[in-house]
Amino acid sequence: MNVQRSSNGKMKGKELITVGIFSAIYFAINLVFMVLGGLHPIIWILMPAFIALFTGVPYMLLCAKVPKIGAIMLMGLITGIIY
């Protein structure tokens, strides 16, 4: 049996919840490294690299789980509203 995912159409409720969960995880990881960046200047300088490395995991998982147009934009919108 060949099952294909459709990337067309609107996001359903389950997909919106998935985007919300991954946005919360993304924000939490980002917040941890931002707080740690205040401890020492070296950590502050390397903070963007650490954030990119560790928040890339939920970002890529979101891309794999919700292959719909607008999922990444919604994640960015949620994160921006929280900030």
Biopython code that builds the backbone (N, CA, C, O; Angstrom):
import numpy as np
from Bio.PDB.StructureBuilder import StructureBuilder

atoms = [
    (1, "MET", "N", (0.831, -1.166, 0.000)),
    (1, "MET", "CA", (0.000, 0.000, 0.000)),
    (1, "MET", "C", (0.889, 1.246, 0.000)),
    (1, "MET", "O", (1.772, 1.378, 0.847)),
    (2, "ASN", "N", (0.664, 2.131, -0.919)),
    (2, "ASN", "CA", (1.451, 3.341, -1.065)),
    (2, "ASN", "C", (0.647, 4.530, -0.549)),
    (2, "ASN", "O", (-0.352, 4.921, -1.152)),
    (3, "VAL", "N", (1.084, 5.097, 0.561)),
    (3, "VAL", "CA", (0.398, 6.239, 1.151)),
    (3, "VAL", "C", (1.272, 7.466, 0.952)),
    (3, "VAL", "O", (2.438, 7.482, 1.346)),
    (4, "GLN", "N", (0.701, 8.488, 0.341)),
    (4, "GLN", "CA", (1.447, 9.714, 0.095)),
    (4, "GLN", "C", (0.844, 10.841, 0.912)),
    (4, "GLN", "O", (-0.374, 10.944, 1.061)),
    (5, "ARG", "N", (1.711, 11.672, 1.429)),
    (5, "ARG", "CA", (1.249, 12.852, 2.148)),
    (5, "ARG", "C", (0.961, 13.959, 1.156)),
    (5, "ARG", "O", (1.724, 14.179, 0.214)),
    (6, "SER", "N", (-0.122, 14.640, 1.368)),
    (6, "SER", "CA", (-0.468, 15.762, 0.515)),
    (6, "SER", "C", (-0.001, 17.053, 1.172)),
    (6, "SER", "O", (-0.301, 17.303, 2.339)),
    (7, "SER", "N", (0.725, 17.864, 0.434)),
    (7, "SER", "CA", (1.171, 19.143, 0.978)),
    (7, "SER", "C", (0.227, 20.265, 0.557)),
    (7, "SER", "O", (0.505, 21.437, 0.810)),
    (8, "ASN", "N", (-0.864, 19.919, -0.072)),
    (8, "ASN", "CA", (-1.839, 20.918, -0.496)),
    (8, "ASN", "C", (-2.953, 21.017, 0.527)),
    (8, "ASN", "O", (-3.190, 20.081, 1.292)),
    (9, "GLY", "N", (-3.621, 22.127, 0.540)),
    (9, "GLY", "CA", (-4.765, 22.284, 1.416)),
    (9, "GLY", "C", (-4.446, 23.001, 2.701)),
    (9, "GLY", "O", (-3.310, 23.393, 2.969)),
    (10, "LYS", "N", (-5.495, 23.158, 3.489)),
    (10, "LYS", "CA", (-5.367, 23.867, 4.760)),
    (10, "LYS", "C", (-4.901, 22.928, 5.857)),
    (10, "LYS", "O", (-5.041, 21.708, 5.766)),
    (11, "MET", "N", (-4.340, 23.534, 6.899)),
    (11, "MET", "CA", (-3.905, 22.745, 8.044)),
    (11, "MET", "C", (-5.116, 22.372, 8.880)),
    (11, "MET", "O", (-6.018, 23.185, 9.081)),
    (12, "LYS", "N", (-5.129, 21.165, 9.356)),
    (12, "LYS", "CA", (-6.204, 20.669, 10.213)),
    (12, "LYS", "C", (-5.864, 20.958, 11.674)),
    (12, "LYS", "O", (-4.780, 21.460, 11.971)),
    (13, "GLY", "N", (-6.770, 20.649, 12.569)),
    (13, "GLY", "CA", (-6.578, 20.922, 13.993)),
    (13, "GLY", "C", (-5.359, 20.241, 14.578)),
    (13, "GLY", "O", (-4.611, 20.845, 15.347)),
    (14, "LYS", "N", (-5.157, 18.979, 14.214)),
    (14, "LYS", "CA", (-4.004, 18.233, 14.738)),
    (14, "LYS", "C", (-2.696, 18.882, 14.301)),
    (14, "LYS", "O", (-1.744, 18.953, 15.077)),
    (15, "GLU", "N", (-2.651, 19.349, 13.074)),
    (15, "GLU", "CA", (-1.432, 19.988, 12.562)),
    (15, "GLU", "C", (-1.201, 21.341, 13.237)),
    (15, "GLU", "O", (-0.055, 21.714, 13.492)),
    (16, "LEU", "N", (-2.269, 22.074, 13.528)),
    (16, "LEU", "CA", (-2.121, 23.350, 14.227)),
    (16, "LEU", "C", (-1.614, 23.134, 15.654)),
    (16, "LEU", "O", (-0.800, 23.909, 16.155)),
    (17, "ILE", "N", (-2.100, 22.079, 16.299)),
    (17, "ILE", "CA", (-1.624, 21.754, 17.640)),
    (17, "ILE", "C", (-0.152, 21.362, 17.588)),
    (17, "ILE", "O", (0.623, 21.751, 18.463)),
    (18, "THR", "N", (0.243, 20.594, 16.571)),
    (18, "THR", "CA", (1.638, 20.194, 16.401)),
    (18, "THR", "C", (2.529, 21.415, 16.216)),
    (18, "THR", "O", (3.617, 21.483, 16.789)),
    (19, "VAL", "N", (2.078, 22.375, 15.424)),
    (19, "VAL", "CA", (2.848, 23.609, 15.224)),
    (19, "VAL", "C", (2.986, 24.360, 16.546)),
    (19, "VAL", "O", (4.056, 24.887, 16.850)),
    (20, "GLY", "N", (1.919, 24.412, 17.327)),
    (20, "GLY", "CA", (1.971, 25.084, 18.622)),
    (20, "GLY", "C", (2.933, 24.420, 19.591)),
    (20, "GLY", "O", (3.672, 25.101, 20.302)),
    (21, "ILE", "N", (2.924, 23.091, 19.622)),
    (21, "ILE", "CA", (3.824, 22.357, 20.522)),
    (21, "ILE", "C", (5.278, 22.582, 20.128)),
    (21, "ILE", "O", (6.120, 22.858, 20.983)),
    (22, "PHE", "N", (5.574, 22.466, 18.838)),
    (22, "PHE", "CA", (6.959, 22.666, 18.397)),
    (22, "PHE", "C", (7.392, 24.118, 18.564)),
    (22, "PHE", "O", (8.573, 24.380, 18.790)),
    (23, "SER", "N", (6.471, 25.060, 18.460)),
    (23, "SER", "CA", (6.810, 26.465, 18.699)),
    (23, "SER", "C", (7.171, 26.686, 20.161)),
    (23, "SER", "O", (8.100, 27.432, 20.471)),
    (24, "ALA", "N", (6.434, 26.033, 21.063)),
    (24, "ALA", "CA", (6.728, 26.158, 22.492)),
    (24, "ALA", "C", (8.090, 25.545, 22.825)),
    (24, "ALA", "O", (8.850, 26.111, 23.611)),
    (25, "ILE", "N", (8.395, 24.398, 22.232)),
    (25, "ILE", "CA", (9.704, 23.758, 22.455)),
    (25, "ILE", "C", (10.818, 24.645, 21.905)),
    (25, "ILE", "O", (11.848, 24.832, 22.552)),
    (26, "TYR", "N", (10.606, 25.186, 20.714)),
    (26, "TYR", "CA", (11.571, 26.087, 20.080)),
    (26, "TYR", "C", (11.836, 27.297, 20.973)),
    (26, "TYR", "O", (12.985, 27.685, 21.185)),
    (27, "PHE", "N", (10.766, 27.883, 21.491)),
    (27, "PHE", "CA", (10.905, 29.060, 22.340)),
    (27, "PHE", "C", (11.621, 28.723, 23.653)),
    (27, "PHE", "O", (12.458, 29.495, 24.120)),
    (28, "ALA", "N", (11.296, 27.578, 24.241)),
    (28, "ALA", "CA", (11.913, 27.187, 25.514)),
    (28, "ALA", "C", (13.417, 26.985, 25.356)),
    (28, "ALA", "O", (14.195, 27.437, 26.196)),
    (29, "ILE", "N", (13.828, 26.313, 24.293)),
    (29, "ILE", "CA", (15.261, 26.106, 24.050)),
    (29, "ILE", "C", (15.958, 27.446, 23.822)),
    (29, "ILE", "O", (17.049, 27.690, 24.337)),
    (30, "ASN", "N", (15.312, 28.298, 23.048)),
    (30, "ASN", "CA", (15.859, 29.623, 22.771)),
    (30, "ASN", "C", (16.002, 30.425, 24.063)),
    (30, "ASN", "O", (17.020, 31.083, 24.274)),
    (31, "LEU", "N", (14.999, 30.374, 24.918)),
    (31, "LEU", "CA", (15.023, 31.117, 26.172)),
    (31, "LEU", "C", (16.134, 30.628, 27.090)),
    (31, "LEU", "O", (16.797, 31.436, 27.741)),
    (32, "VAL", "N", (16.347, 29.323, 27.151)),
    (32, "VAL", "CA", (17.408, 28.765, 27.996)),
    (32, "VAL", "C", (18.766, 29.327, 27.579)),
    (32, "VAL", "O", (19.546, 29.743, 28.436)),
    (33, "PHE", "N", (19.054, 29.345, 26.304)),
    (33, "PHE", "CA", (20.358, 29.847, 25.861)),
    (33, "PHE", "C", (20.460, 31.360, 25.994)),
    (33, "PHE", "O", (21.556, 31.889, 26.180)),
    (34, "MET", "N", (19.341, 32.062, 25.901)),
    (34, "MET", "CA", (19.389, 33.503, 26.125)),
    (34, "MET", "C", (19.695, 33.822, 27.587)),
    (34, "MET", "O", (20.445, 34.752, 27.882)),
    (35, "VAL", "N", (19.114, 33.047, 28.495)),
    (35, "VAL", "CA", (19.389, 33.243, 29.920)),
    (35, "VAL", "C", (20.834, 32.865, 30.233)),
    (35, "VAL", "O", (21.515, 33.576, 30.971)),
    (36, "LEU", "N", (21.302, 31.755, 29.678)),
    (36, "LEU", "CA", (22.691, 31.345, 29.894)),
    (36, "LEU", "C", (23.671, 32.356, 29.306)),
    (36, "LEU", "O", (24.794, 32.488, 29.793)),
    (37, "GLY", "N", (23.253, 33.065, 28.266)),
    (37, "GLY", "CA", (24.111, 34.071, 27.655)),
    (37, "GLY", "C", (24.423, 35.228, 28.582)),
    (37, "GLY", "O", (25.411, 35.935, 28.384)),
    (38, "GLY", "N", (23.592, 35.428, 29.592)),
    (38, "GLY", "CA", (23.840, 36.500, 30.543)),
    (38, "GLY", "C", (24.865, 36.147, 31.607)),
    (38, "GLY", "O", (25.271, 37.010, 32.385)),
    (39, "LEU", "N", (25.285, 34.898, 31.652)),
    (39, "LEU", "CA", (26.225, 34.481, 32.686)),
    (39, "LEU", "C", (27.658, 34.884, 32.396)),
    (39, "LEU", "O", (28.393, 35.276, 33.302)),
    (40, "HIS", "N", (28.052, 34.792, 31.144)),
    (40, "HIS", "CA", (29.451, 35.049, 30.802)),
    (40, "HIS", "C", (29.527, 35.629, 29.389)),
    (40, "HIS", "O", (28.757, 35.219, 28.520)),
    (41, "PRO", "N", (30.442, 36.578, 29.140)),
    (41, "PRO", "CA", (30.532, 37.185, 27.809)),
    (41, "PRO", "C", (30.850, 36.201, 26.678)),
    (41, "PRO", "O", (30.401, 36.395, 25.548)),
    (42, "ILE", "N", (31.615, 35.156, 26.971)),
    (42, "ILE", "CA", (31.943, 34.175, 25.923)),
    (42, "ILE", "C", (30.682, 33.433, 25.483)),
    (42, "ILE", "O", (30.470, 33.197, 24.293)),
    (43, "ILE", "N", (29.849, 33.068, 26.463)),
    (43, "ILE", "CA", (28.593, 32.401, 26.121)),
    (43, "ILE", "C", (27.700, 33.348, 25.327)),
    (43, "ILE", "O", (27.002, 32.926, 24.405)),
    (44, "TRP", "N", (27.726, 34.627, 25.689)),
    (44, "TRP", "CA", (26.918, 35.618, 24.986)),
    (44, "TRP", "C", (27.339, 35.741, 23.520)),
    (44, "TRP", "O", (26.499, 35.891, 22.633)),
    (45, "ILE", "N", (28.638, 35.677, 23.281)),
    (45, "ILE", "CA", (29.144, 35.772, 21.913)),
    (45, "ILE", "C", (28.768, 34.536, 21.111)),
    (45, "ILE", "O", (28.433, 34.644, 19.931)),
    (46, "LEU", "N", (28.818, 33.367, 21.732)),
    (46, "LEU", "CA", (28.511, 32.112, 21.041)),
    (46, "LEU", "C", (27.026, 31.753, 21.057)),
    (46, "LEU", "O", (26.625, 30.746, 20.473)),
    (47, "MET", "N", (26.212, 32.568, 21.720)),
    (47, "MET", "CA", (24.787, 32.278, 21.868)),
    (47, "MET", "C", (24.063, 32.039, 20.538)),
    (47, "MET", "O", (23.289, 31.085, 20.458)),
    (48, "PRO", "N", (24.265, 32.842, 19.495)),
    (48, "PRO", "CA", (23.561, 32.569, 18.235)),
    (48, "PRO", "C", (23.895, 31.194, 17.635)),
    (48, "PRO", "O", (23.031, 30.536, 17.057)),
    (49, "ALA", "N", (25.143, 30.776, 17.778)),
    (49, "ALA", "CA", (25.524, 29.458, 17.256)),
    (49, "ALA", "C", (24.859, 28.346, 18.053)),
    (49, "ALA", "O", (24.367, 27.376, 17.475)),
    (50, "PHE", "N", (24.841, 28.480, 19.383)),
    (50, "PHE", "CA", (24.194, 27.467, 20.221)),
    (50, "PHE", "C", (22.695, 27.403, 19.945)),
    (50, "PHE", "O", (22.119, 26.319, 19.852)),
    (51, "ILE", "N", (22.071, 28.566, 19.814)),
    (51, "ILE", "CA", (20.636, 28.606, 19.540)),
    (51, "ILE", "C", (20.340, 27.956, 18.192)),
    (51, "ILE", "O", (19.391, 27.182, 18.071)),
    (52, "ALA", "N", (21.136, 28.262, 17.195)),
    (52, "ALA", "CA", (20.917, 27.673, 15.872)),
    (52, "ALA", "C", (21.093, 26.158, 15.894)),
    (52, "ALA", "O", (20.329, 25.433, 15.257)),
    (53, "LEU", "N", (22.087, 25.686, 16.619)),
    (53, "LEU", "CA", (22.324, 24.244, 16.704)),
    (53, "LEU", "C", (21.185, 23.507, 17.398)),
    (53, "LEU", "O", (20.705, 22.488, 16.903)),
    (54, "PHE", "N", (20.759, 24.019, 18.531)),
    (54, "PHE", "CA", (19.794, 23.287, 19.344)),
    (54, "PHE", "C", (18.340, 23.528, 18.959)),
    (54, "PHE", "O", (17.501, 22.654, 19.177)),
    (55, "THR", "N", (18.019, 24.685, 18.394)),
    (55, "THR", "CA", (16.637, 24.897, 17.952)),
    (55, "THR", "C", (16.405, 24.355, 16.548)),
    (55, "THR", "O", (15.273, 24.334, 16.064)),
    (56, "GLY", "N", (17.464, 23.924, 15.906)),
    (56, "GLY", "CA", (17.301, 23.304, 14.591)),
    (56, "GLY", "C", (16.577, 21.972, 14.658)),
    (56, "GLY", "O", (15.932, 21.564, 13.691)),
    (57, "VAL", "N", (16.678, 21.291, 15.791)),
    (57, "VAL", "CA", (16.021, 19.982, 15.945)),
    (57, "VAL", "C", (14.496, 20.114, 15.900)),
    (57, "VAL", "O", (13.862, 19.437, 15.090)),
    (58, "PRO", "N", (13.871, 20.972, 16.750)),
    (58, "PRO", "CA", (12.413, 21.088, 16.636)),
    (58, "PRO", "C", (11.959, 21.700, 15.318)),
    (58, "PRO", "O", (10.876, 21.385, 14.825)),
    (59, "TYR", "N", (12.781, 22.568, 14.751)),
    (59, "TYR", "CA", (12.445, 23.157, 13.455)),
    (59, "TYR", "C", (12.369, 22.078, 12.367)),
    (59, "TYR", "O", (11.414, 22.038, 11.592)),
    (60, "MET", "N", (13.370, 21.217, 12.317)),
    (60, "MET", "CA", (13.381, 20.164, 11.296)),
    (60, "MET", "C", (12.294, 19.125, 11.556)),
    (60, "MET", "O", (11.713, 18.595, 10.608)),
    (61, "LEU", "N", (12.010, 18.826, 12.823)),
    (61, "LEU", "CA", (10.921, 17.909, 13.131)),
    (61, "LEU", "C", (9.581, 18.488, 12.696)),
    (61, "LEU", "O", (8.717, 17.764, 12.203)),
    (62, "LEU", "N", (9.409, 19.794, 12.879)),
    (62, "LEU", "CA", (8.183, 20.439, 12.412)),
    (62, "LEU", "C", (8.068, 20.357, 10.897)),
    (62, "LEU", "O", (6.992, 20.084, 10.365)),
    (63, "CYS", "N", (9.169, 20.592, 10.208)),
    (63, "CYS", "CA", (9.163, 20.497, 8.742)),
    (63, "CYS", "C", (8.774, 19.095, 8.275)),
    (63, "CYS", "O", (8.086, 18.942, 7.267)),
    (64, "ALA", "N", (9.217, 18.070, 9.011)),
    (64, "ALA", "CA", (8.918, 16.699, 8.627)),
    (64, "ALA", "C", (7.489, 16.301, 8.987)),
    (64, "ALA", "O", (6.843, 15.569, 8.236)),
    (65, "LYS", "N", (6.989, 16.776, 10.128)),
    (65, "LYS", "CA", (5.665, 16.358, 10.586)),
    (65, "LYS", "C", (4.528, 17.121, 9.924)),
    (65, "LYS", "O", (3.459, 16.557, 9.689)),
    (66, "VAL", "N", (4.747, 18.400, 9.619)),
    (66, "VAL", "CA", (3.689, 19.227, 9.022)),
    (66, "VAL", "C", (4.191, 19.786, 7.691)),
    (66, "VAL", "O", (4.685, 20.913, 7.643)),
    (67, "PRO", "N", (4.070, 19.015, 6.615)),
    (67, "PRO", "CA", (4.570, 19.486, 5.318)),
    (67, "PRO", "C", (3.560, 20.375, 4.583)),
    (67, "PRO", "O", (3.327, 20.193, 3.388)),
    (68, "LYS", "N", (2.977, 21.314, 5.281)),
    (68, "LYS", "CA", (1.982, 22.210, 4.683)),
    (68, "LYS", "C", (2.562, 23.603, 4.513)),
    (68, "LYS", "O", (3.469, 24.011, 5.237)),
    (69, "ILE", "N", (2.030, 24.307, 3.561)),
    (69, "ILE", "CA", (2.446, 25.690, 3.338)),
    (69, "ILE", "C", (1.947, 26.537, 4.504)),
    (69, "ILE", "O", (0.768, 26.479, 4.852)),
    (70, "GLY", "N", (2.815, 27.304, 5.094)),
    (70, "GLY", "CA", (2.452, 28.195, 6.173)),
    (70, "GLY", "C", (2.781, 27.683, 7.561)),
    (70, "GLY", "O", (2.637, 28.425, 8.533)),
    (71, "ALA", "N", (3.217, 26.446, 7.685)),
    (71, "ALA", "CA", (3.527, 25.905, 9.015)),
    (71, "ALA", "C", (4.716, 26.631, 9.630)),
    (71, "ALA", "O", (4.690, 26.969, 10.814)),
    (72, "ILE", "N", (5.748, 26.873, 8.845)),
    (72, "ILE", "CA", (6.942, 27.559, 9.347)),
    (72, "ILE", "C", (6.629, 29.027, 9.629)),
    (72, "ILE", "O", (7.137, 29.596, 10.595)),
    (73, "MET", "N", (5.798, 29.638, 8.794)),
    (73, "MET", "CA", (5.419, 31.023, 9.020)),
    (73, "MET", "C", (4.615, 31.141, 10.320)),
    (73, "MET", "O", (4.789, 32.095, 11.079)),
    (74, "LEU", "N", (3.744, 30.173, 10.568)),
    (74, "LEU", "CA", (2.966, 30.177, 11.804)),
    (74, "LEU", "C", (3.865, 29.989, 13.017)),
    (74, "LEU", "O", (3.641, 30.610, 14.056)),
    (75, "MET", "N", (4.874, 29.142, 12.895)),
    (75, "MET", "CA", (5.835, 28.955, 13.986)),
    (75, "MET", "C", (6.573, 30.262, 14.272)),
    (75, "MET", "O", (6.735, 30.635, 15.434)),
    (76, "GLY", "N", (7.011, 30.946, 13.251)),
    (76, "GLY", "CA", (7.685, 32.232, 13.418)),
    (76, "GLY", "C", (6.761, 33.294, 13.994)),
    (76, "GLY", "O", (7.187, 34.130, 14.790)),
    (77, "LEU", "N", (5.501, 33.261, 13.594)),
    (77, "LEU", "CA", (4.527, 34.211, 14.108)),
    (77, "LEU", "C", (4.271, 33.976, 15.594)),
    (77, "LEU", "O", (4.214, 34.933, 16.366)),
    (78, "ILE", "N", (4.118, 32.729, 16.000)),
    (78, "ILE", "CA", (3.896, 32.400, 17.408)),
    (78, "ILE", "C", (5.102, 32.821, 18.239)),
    (78, "ILE", "O", (4.947, 33.434, 19.295)),
    (79, "THR", "N", (6.301, 32.496, 17.765)),
    (79, "THR", "CA", (7.519, 32.861, 18.489)),
    (79, "THR", "C", (7.655, 34.376, 18.584)),
    (79, "THR", "O", (8.030, 34.899, 19.633)),
    (80, "GLY", "N", (7.357, 35.078, 17.504)),
    (80, "GLY", "CA", (7.424, 36.545, 17.515)),
    (80, "GLY", "C", (6.435, 37.173, 18.471)),
    (80, "GLY", "O", (6.747, 38.165, 19.129)),
    (81, "ILE", "N", (5.237, 36.602, 18.556)),
    (81, "ILE", "CA", (4.233, 37.136, 19.484)),
    (81, "ILE", "C", (4.673, 36.904, 20.928)),
    (81, "ILE", "O", (4.476, 37.771, 21.780)),
    (82, "ILE", "N", (5.267, 35.743, 21.211)),
    (82, "ILE", "CA", (5.737, 35.473, 22.570)),
    (82, "ILE", "C", (6.853, 36.441, 22.961)),
    (82, "ILE", "O", (6.903, 36.892, 24.105)),
    (83, "TYR", "N", (7.751, 36.768, 22.022)),
    (83, "TYR", "CA", (8.833, 37.708, 22.337)),
    (83, "TYR", "C", (8.268, 39.090, 22.545)),
    (83, "TYR", "O", (9.016, 40.029, 22.821)),
]
sb = StructureBuilder()
sb.init_structure("model")
sb.init_model(0)
sb.init_chain("A")
sb.init_seg("    ")
for serial, (resi, resn, name, xyz) in enumerate(atoms, 1):
    if name == "N":
        sb.init_residue(resn, " ", resi, " ")
    sb.init_atom(name, np.array(xyz, "f"), 0.0, 1.0, " ", f" {name:<3s}", serial, name[0])
structure = sb.get_structure()
